[in-house]
Amino acid sequence: MGVKHILGLDDCPLTDGEIMQKIAEAQKKDVRVIEFPNGGRTVRLSFKGINPKGIMKDYEQRDEDFSKN
């Protein structure tokens, strides 16, 4: 089962890789909504909450501080 099918983008002209790249770029830029063409419609993906990379950065820093003690 591909990314396009999971996201309901079966008629989207983009490849699975292009879709994943757009999602990764949006995450880096902390974009909350991405729109994809899907046939004659537009599908919107919404991302809410805290950027996971920020969470992991804090976690990794605390892990380093802990191992120093």
CORPE-V707174 format. One record per pair of residues at least 6 apart in sequence whose C-alpha atoms are under 7 Angstrom apart, sorted by sequence separation. I is the first residue (numbers start at 1). GAP is how many residues later the second one is. D is the distance in Angstrom with one decimal. If there is no record, write none. Layout:
BEGIN
i=I gap=GAP d=D
i=I gap=GAP d=D
END
This chain:
BEGIN
i=4 gap=6 d=5.4
i=36 gap=6 d=5.6
i=37 gap=6 d=6.4
i=35 gap=7 d=6.4
i=36 gap=7 d=5.2
i=35 gap=8 d=5.6
i=36 gap=8 d=6.4
i=35 gap=9 d=4.4
i=34 gap=10 d=5.6
i=35 gap=10 d=6.4
i=33 gap=11 d=6.5
i=34 gap=11 d=5.2
i=4 gap=12 d=6.0
i=33 gap=12 d=5.6
i=34 gap=12 d=6.7
i=3 gap=13 d=5.6
i=33 gap=13 d=4.5
i=2 gap=14 d=7.0
i=32 gap=14 d=5.7
i=33 gap=14 d=6.2
i=32 gap=15 d=4.8
i=32 gap=16 d=6.3
i=30 gap=21 d=6.7
i=27 gap=24 d=7.0
i=12 gap=25 d=5.6
i=12 gap=26 d=4.3
i=11 gap=27 d=4.9
i=12 gap=27 d=6.2
i=11 gap=28 d=5.1
i=9 gap=29 d=5.8
END
